[in-house]
Amino acid sequence: MTRDHRADFSGLAPGWSYLDSAATAQKPAAVIDAVARAYGEEYATVHRGVYARSATMTERYEAARARAARFIGAGSADEIVFVRGATEGINLVAASWGGANLKPGDRIVLSALEHHSNIVPWQLIAERTGAAIDVVPLTPAQGIDIDALESMLDERHRIVALNHVSNVTGAVADIPRAARAAHAVGAKLLVDGCQAAPRLPVDVDALGADFYVFSGHKLYGPTGIGVLWARGEILAEMPPYQGGGSMIETVTFEQSTYAPPPARFEAGTPHIVGAVGLHAAMDYVAGIGLDWIDAHERALAAETRDALRGINSLTLYGPEDGSGIVSFTMEGVHPHDIATILDEEQVAIRAGHHCCQPLMMTLDVPATARASFGIYSGAADVEKLVKGLERVQRIFG
């Protein structure tokens, strides 16, 4: 549980404790080098050129797709769609699958823990189609209440969309059980894996999901690239999300025909270098081992919780066994003030509603402070966080 990997991250200045990995992860040298090469001596377009470098870059782009499939246990690389991030992936499913399948009287299930990116796209498609949204409540430990989910589902529900790991509480959802409950009434299950993919082994088949999304930048990769996985038979029936080059078979002014997935959903020149960088990030994470990462971050979160319990004015949120994320409030101190003072101590945390305003309403707080760990985090970061919070307490005491 030491900082064995900190030296791989040039963005981590000496003495700086970066505890905002749930927002975006720092980048290892392997990713930075891969991106630099791809923008430099290796750069060319993909899927279009007949010259050698274009063919080579096309191979690298498609190799990244195959790597993403292996990373999450997908059955085929053709089930992987590259998107700008999980947000675009969810919007794609809501607009394409939802637009084709939802109708008045249908219902969508979300949880009280969801990020805005897994709420607003469903609100938009519900308004378009006449569907309605139901919300699964939280357990006392502030995880998704799967018992309540099972009780509320019926034949009107067409899709359930849940996060795998909460970006606020660190709670890990029982996705296999949620999948069984959804499928029992004929509903599909979409899983937001943004916080899970960087820290948990993911096997979409074992999870029972129908859609799974994650973002590259939280997985130690570049910004602007992410993955949507969908079961092949579902993806094949979904209409295009955007129109343009690369997603077509034929185009006339009278009509167009569309390429099979995944090309159908990748209109325009893709984020070629982002895919190459994501490939490097997945290789890097797999080389360290997701089981190790999960154990490492859970241990740091548990250590943090134990230490913060000694500060009487603090309230902790989420389950005791949360995955690498610890959110808290301090009586009489706004989280933004906490974060500002911690920054003076060279500790970087997140403060705010974390794009989870409905959850903040459920918790009856305007915001929380959040420390989130990564591969490069260690016991010294926890110690600096605690000392910084003790200073906050003295200032506002």
C-alpha positions as CSV (number, residue, x, y, z in Angstrom):
1,M,0.0,0.0,0.0
2,T,2.9,2.4,-0.7
3,R,3.4,5.0,-3.4
4,D,5.3,2.6,-5.6
5,H,3.8,4.1,-8.8
6,R,3.9,7.8,-7.9
7,A,7.1,8.3,-9.9
8,D,5.2,7.3,-13.1
9,F,3.2,10.5,-12.9
10,S,5.0,13.7,-13.8
11,G,2.0,15.8,-12.9
12,L,2.4,15.0,-9.2
13,A,4.7,17.8,-7.8
14,P,6.8,16.9,-4.7
15,G,4.8,17.5,-1.6
16,W,1.5,17.8,-3.5
17,S,-1.3,15.5,-2.4
18,Y,-3.8,15.0,-5.3
19,L,-7.0,13.6,-3.8
20,D,-9.4,14.4,-6.7
21,S,-8.9,11.3,-8.9
22,A,-12.7,10.7,-9.0
23,A,-12.9,13.9,-11.0
24,T,-10.0,13.1,-13.3
25,A,-6.9,11.0,-12.9
26,Q,-3.3,12.2,-13.4
27,K,-1.6,10.6,-16.4
28,P,1.3,8.2,-16.3
29,A,4.3,8.5,-18.5
30,A,3.2,5.6,-20.6
31,V,0.0,7.5,-21.7
32,I,1.8,10.8,-22.2
33,D,4.4,9.1,-24.4
34,A,1.8,7.2,-26.4
35,V,-0.1,10.4,-27.1
36,A,3.0,12.3,-28.1
37,R,4.1,9.6,-30.5
38,A,0.6,9.4,-32.0
39,Y,0.4,13.1,-32.6
40,G,4.0,13.1,-33.9
41,E,5.8,10.6,-36.0
42,E,2.8,8.2,-36.2
43,Y,0.0,10.6,-37.0
44,A,-2.4,10.0,-39.9
45,T,-6.2,9.6,-40.4
46,V,-8.0,6.3,-40.0
47,H,-10.3,4.2,-42.2
48,R,-9.8,6.5,-45.2
49,G,-6.2,6.6,-46.4
50,V,-4.7,3.9,-48.6
51,Y,-1.1,4.9,-47.8
52,A,1.0,2.9,-45.3
53,R,0.9,5.3,-42.3
54,S,-2.9,5.6,-42.5
55,A,-3.2,1.8,-42.6
56,T,-0.9,1.5,-39.6
57,M,-2.9,4.1,-37.6
58,T,-6.1,2.4,-38.5
59,E,-4.7,-0.8,-37.0
60,R,-3.7,1.0,-33.9
61,Y,-7.2,2.6,-33.6
62,E,-8.9,-0.7,-34.0
63,A,-6.4,-2.4,-31.6
64,A,-7.6,0.1,-29.0
65,R,-11.2,-1.0,-29.6
66,A,-10.2,-4.7,-29.2
67,R,-8.3,-3.7,-26.0
68,A,-11.4,-2.0,-24.6
69,A,-13.4,-5.1,-25.3
70,R,-10.9,-7.3,-23.4
71,F,-10.7,-4.8,-20.6
72,I,-14.4,-5.1,-19.7
73,G,-14.9,-8.7,-20.9
74,A,-17.0,-7.9,-24.0
75,G,-17.7,-10.7,-26.4
76,S,-16.6,-8.8,-29.5
77,A,-14.7,-5.6,-30.4
78,D,-17.7,-4.7,-32.6
79,E,-19.7,-4.1,-29.4
80,I,-17.4,-1.2,-28.5
81,V,-18.3,2.3,-29.6
82,F,-15.7,5.1,-29.0
83,V,-17.4,8.2,-27.7
84,R,-16.2,11.5,-26.2
85,G,-16.9,10.1,-22.7
86,A,-19.5,8.4,-20.6
87,T,-21.7,11.4,-20.9
88,E,-21.9,11.1,-24.7
89,G,-22.3,7.3,-24.3
90,I,-25.4,7.7,-22.1
91,N,-26.8,10.4,-24.4
92,L,-26.3,8.1,-27.3
93,V,-28.2,5.2,-25.7
94,A,-31.0,7.5,-24.4
95,A,-31.5,9.2,-27.8
96,S,-31.0,6.1,-30.1
97,W,-32.2,3.2,-28.1
98,G,-34.6,5.3,-26.0
99,G,-36.0,7.2,-29.0
100,A,-36.7,3.9,-30.8
101,N,-38.1,2.0,-27.9
102,L,-39.8,4.3,-25.4
103,K,-43.4,5.5,-25.7
104,P,-46.0,7.1,-23.5
105,G,-46.7,5.0,-20.4
106,D,-43.2,3.5,-20.3
107,R,-41.0,4.1,-17.3
108,I,-37.3,4.7,-16.7
109,V,-35.6,3.8,-13.4
110,L,-32.7,5.8,-12.0
111,S,-31.3,6.0,-8.5
112,A,-30.9,8.8,-6.0
113,L,-27.1,8.4,-6.3
114,E,-26.9,9.2,-10.0
115,H,-24.6,11.8,-11.6
116,H,-26.3,14.4,-13.7
117,S,-24.9,12.6,-16.8
118,N,-27.2,9.7,-15.9
119,I,-30.2,11.8,-15.2
120,V,-30.5,14.6,-17.7
121,P,-30.3,12.5,-20.9
122,W,-33.2,10.4,-19.6
123,Q,-35.2,13.5,-18.7
124,L,-34.7,14.7,-22.3
125,I,-35.8,11.4,-23.9
126,A,-38.7,11.1,-21.4
127,E,-39.9,14.5,-22.5
128,R,-39.6,13.5,-26.2
129,T,-41.3,10.1,-25.8
130,G,-43.8,10.6,-23.0
131,A,-42.1,8.1,-20.7
132,A,-41.7,8.8,-17.0
133,I,-38.9,8.4,-14.5
134,D,-38.9,6.6,-11.2
135,V,-36.2,6.9,-8.6
136,V,-34.7,4.1,-6.4
137,P,-34.0,5.3,-2.9
138,L,-30.8,4.8,-0.8
139,T,-30.0,2.3,1.9
140,P,-29.1,3.7,5.3
141,A,-25.4,3.3,4.2
142,Q,-26.2,5.5,1.2
143,G,-25.9,2.9,-1.5
144,I,-28.5,1.9,-4.1
145,D,-31.4,0.0,-2.4
146,I,-31.7,-3.1,-4.6
147,D,-34.5,-4.4,-2.4
148,A,-36.5,-1.3,-3.3
149,L,-35.6,-1.7,-7.0
150,E,-36.9,-5.2,-7.0
151,S,-40.2,-4.1,-5.4
152,M,-40.8,-1.2,-7.7
153,L,-40.1,-2.8,-11.1
154,D,-43.0,-4.0,-13.3
155,E,-43.8,-4.5,-16.9
156,R,-44.0,-0.8,-17.6
157,H,-40.3,-0.3,-16.9
158,R,-38.2,-0.4,-20.0
159,I,-34.7,0.6,-18.8
160,V,-32.9,0.8,-15.5
161,A,-29.8,3.1,-15.4
162,L,-27.5,2.9,-12.4
163,N,-24.0,3.8,-11.5
164,H,-21.6,1.0,-10.6
165,V,-19.7,3.0,-8.1
166,S,-21.0,6.3,-6.7
167,N,-18.8,9.3,-7.3
168,V,-19.9,10.8,-4.0
169,T,-20.2,8.0,-1.5
170,G,-18.0,5.3,-3.0
171,A,-20.9,2.8,-2.7
172,V,-20.6,-0.2,-5.0
173,A,-23.9,-1.3,-6.4
174,D,-24.9,-5.0,-6.7
175,I,-25.2,-4.8,-10.5
176,P,-25.8,-8.6,-11.1
177,R,-28.8,-8.5,-8.8
178,A,-30.0,-5.3,-10.5
179,A,-29.6,-6.9,-13.9
180,R,-31.7,-10.0,-12.8
181,A,-34.4,-7.7,-11.5
182,A,-34.5,-5.6,-14.7
183,H,-34.5,-8.6,-17.0
184,A,-37.3,-10.3,-15.0
185,V,-39.7,-7.6,-16.2
186,G,-38.2,-7.3,-19.7
187,A,-36.2,-4.1,-19.0
188,K,-32.7,-3.3,-20.1
189,L,-29.9,-2.3,-17.7
190,L,-27.4,0.5,-18.4
191,V,-24.4,0.9,-16.0
192,D,-22.4,4.1,-15.6
193,G,-18.9,2.6,-15.0
194,C,-17.0,5.9,-14.7
195,Q,-15.8,5.3,-11.2
196,A,-15.7,1.5,-11.4
197,A,-13.5,1.0,-14.5
198,P,-10.4,2.7,-13.0
199,R,-10.5,0.6,-9.8
200,L,-12.6,-2.6,-10.1
201,P,-12.3,-5.6,-12.4
202,V,-15.2,-5.3,-14.8
203,D,-16.8,-8.2,-16.7
204,V,-19.9,-7.0,-18.5
205,D,-21.1,-10.6,-19.1
206,A,-20.9,-11.5,-15.4
207,L,-22.5,-8.3,-14.4
208,G,-25.5,-9.0,-16.7
209,A,-25.6,-5.4,-18.1
210,D,-26.9,-4.5,-21.5
211,F,-25.0,-1.2,-21.8
212,Y,-21.8,-0.1,-20.0
213,V,-20.1,3.2,-20.3
214,F,-16.8,4.7,-19.0
215,S,-14.6,7.7,-19.6
216,G,-10.9,7.6,-20.5
217,H,-9.7,10.5,-18.4
218,K,-10.8,8.9,-15.1
219,L,-8.9,5.7,-16.2
220,Y,-5.5,7.6,-16.4
221,G,-6.1,8.2,-20.1
222,P,-6.8,11.3,-22.2
223,T,-9.8,13.5,-22.1
224,G,-12.3,13.5,-24.9
225,I,-12.4,9.7,-25.3
226,G,-14.7,7.1,-23.7
227,V,-16.4,3.8,-24.3
228,L,-19.9,2.6,-24.8
229,W,-20.4,-1.1,-24.8
230,A,-23.7,-2.6,-25.8
231,R,-24.8,-6.2,-26.5
232,G,-24.3,-6.8,-30.2
233,E,-27.9,-7.7,-30.9
234,I,-29.1,-4.5,-29.2
235,L,-26.5,-2.3,-31.0
236,A,-27.5,-3.8,-34.3
237,E,-31.1,-2.6,-33.9
238,M,-30.3,1.0,-32.8
239,P,-30.6,3.8,-35.3
240,P,-27.7,6.3,-35.8
241,Y,-27.1,9.0,-33.2
242,Q,-25.3,11.5,-35.4
243,G,-24.9,11.7,-39.2
244,G,-21.7,12.4,-41.2
245,G,-18.7,10.7,-42.7
246,S,-17.6,7.2,-41.7
247,M,-21.0,6.1,-40.4
248,I,-22.6,5.5,-43.9
249,E,-22.6,2.8,-46.6
250,T,-24.2,4.9,-49.4
251,V,-25.4,8.5,-49.6
252,T,-27.6,10.1,-52.2
253,F,-29.8,13.2,-52.0
254,E,-32.8,10.9,-51.9
255,Q,-31.6,8.7,-49.0
256,S,-28.7,7.2,-47.1
257,T,-27.9,3.8,-45.8
258,Y,-25.8,3.2,-42.7
259,A,-22.8,1.2,-41.8
260,P,-23.2,-1.6,-39.3
261,P,-22.1,-1.0,-35.6
262,P,-19.8,0.3,-34.3
263,A,-19.0,2.5,-37.3
264,R,-22.7,3.6,-37.5
265,F,-22.2,5.4,-34.2
266,E,-18.8,7.1,-34.9
267,A,-19.7,9.9,-37.3
268,G,-16.8,12.1,-38.5
269,T,-13.1,11.9,-37.8
270,P,-12.7,10.1,-34.5
271,H,-10.5,11.0,-31.6
272,I,-7.7,8.8,-33.0
273,V,-5.0,9.8,-30.6
274,G,-7.4,9.6,-27.7
275,A,-8.1,5.9,-28.5
276,V,-4.3,5.3,-28.7
277,G,-3.8,7.0,-25.3
278,L,-6.7,5.0,-23.8
279,H,-5.1,1.8,-25.0
280,A,-1.9,2.8,-23.2
281,A,-3.9,3.6,-20.1
282,M,-5.8,0.3,-20.1
283,D,-2.4,-1.5,-20.5
284,Y,-0.9,0.5,-17.7
285,V,-3.8,-0.2,-15.3
286,A,-4.0,-3.9,-16.2
287,G,-0.2,-4.2,-15.7
288,I,-0.6,-3.0,-12.1
289,G,-3.7,-5.1,-11.5
290,L,-7.2,-4.0,-10.8
291,D,-7.5,-6.3,-7.8
292,W,-4.4,-4.5,-6.3
293,I,-5.8,-1.1,-7.2
294,D,-9.2,-1.9,-5.6
295,A,-7.6,-3.2,-2.4
296,H,-5.1,-0.3,-2.3
297,E,-7.8,2.4,-2.6
298,R,-10.3,0.7,-0.2
299,A,-7.5,0.5,2.4
300,L,-6.8,4.2,2.0
301,A,-10.5,5.1,2.2
302,A,-10.8,3.0,5.4
303,E,-7.7,4.6,6.9
304,T,-9.2,8.1,6.1
305,R,-12.5,7.2,7.6
306,D,-10.9,6.0,10.8
307,A,-8.8,9.1,11.0
308,L,-11.6,11.6,10.3
309,R,-13.8,10.0,13.0
310,G,-11.4,11.6,15.5
311,I,-12.6,15.1,14.3
312,N,-15.9,15.5,16.1
313,S,-17.3,18.2,13.9
314,L,-17.1,16.0,10.8
315,T,-20.0,14.0,9.2
316,L,-18.9,11.1,6.9
317,Y,-21.1,9.8,4.1
318,G,-21.3,6.5,2.4
319,P,-20.6,2.9,3.4
320,E,-17.7,1.8,5.5
321,D,-16.4,-0.4,2.7
322,G,-16.7,2.2,0.0
323,S,-14.4,2.1,-3.0
324,G,-11.7,4.8,-2.9
325,I,-13.9,7.8,-2.3
326,V,-14.6,9.6,1.0
327,S,-17.1,12.5,1.3
328,F,-17.7,14.5,4.4
329,T,-18.9,17.8,5.8
330,M,-17.6,19.9,8.7
331,E,-20.1,21.6,11.0
332,G,-20.2,25.4,10.4
333,V,-17.8,25.3,7.4
334,H,-18.7,25.4,3.8
335,P,-16.9,22.7,1.7
336,H,-15.5,25.3,-0.6
337,D,-13.7,26.9,2.5
338,I,-12.4,23.5,3.5
339,A,-11.0,22.9,0.0
340,T,-9.4,26.4,-0.1
341,I,-7.6,25.9,3.2
342,L,-6.5,22.4,2.2
343,D,-5.1,23.8,-1.0
344,E,-2.9,26.1,1.1
345,E,-1.6,22.9,2.7
346,Q,-0.9,21.4,-0.8
347,V,-3.9,19.0,-0.6
348,A,-6.2,19.0,-3.6
349,I,-9.8,17.8,-3.0
350,R,-13.2,18.4,-4.6
351,A,-15.8,20.5,-3.0
352,G,-19.4,21.0,-4.3
353,H,-22.4,19.0,-5.3
354,H,-20.2,16.7,-7.6
355,C,-22.8,16.9,-10.4
356,C,-25.2,15.1,-8.0
357,Q,-27.7,17.8,-6.9
358,P,-30.5,15.4,-6.3
359,L,-28.3,13.4,-4.0
360,M,-27.3,16.5,-2.1
361,M,-31.0,17.2,-1.6
362,T,-31.4,13.6,-0.3
363,L,-28.5,14.1,2.1
364,D,-29.9,17.5,3.1
365,V,-26.6,19.3,2.5
366,P,-25.7,22.0,-0.1
367,A,-22.4,20.3,-0.9
368,T,-19.8,18.0,0.5
369,A,-16.0,17.8,0.5
370,R,-14.6,14.7,-1.2
371,A,-11.2,13.0,-1.1
372,S,-10.7,10.4,-3.8
373,F,-7.7,8.1,-4.2
374,G,-5.8,6.8,-7.2
375,I,-2.9,4.4,-8.0
376,Y,-0.4,7.1,-6.9
377,S,-2.1,7.8,-3.5
378,G,-0.6,6.7,-0.2
379,A,-0.6,7.0,3.6
380,A,1.2,10.3,3.5
381,D,-1.7,11.8,1.5
382,V,-4.1,10.7,4.2
383,E,-1.9,12.2,6.9
384,K,-1.7,15.5,5.1
385,L,-5.5,15.5,4.6
386,V,-6.1,15.0,8.3
387,K,-3.6,17.6,9.4
388,G,-5.2,20.1,6.9
389,L,-8.6,19.4,8.3
390,E,-7.4,19.9,11.8
391,R,-6.2,23.3,10.7
392,V,-9.6,24.1,9.2
393,Q,-11.2,23.2,12.5
394,R,-8.8,25.5,14.4
395,I,-9.5,28.4,12.0
396,F,-13.3,28.0,12.2
397,G,-13.4,26.6,15.7
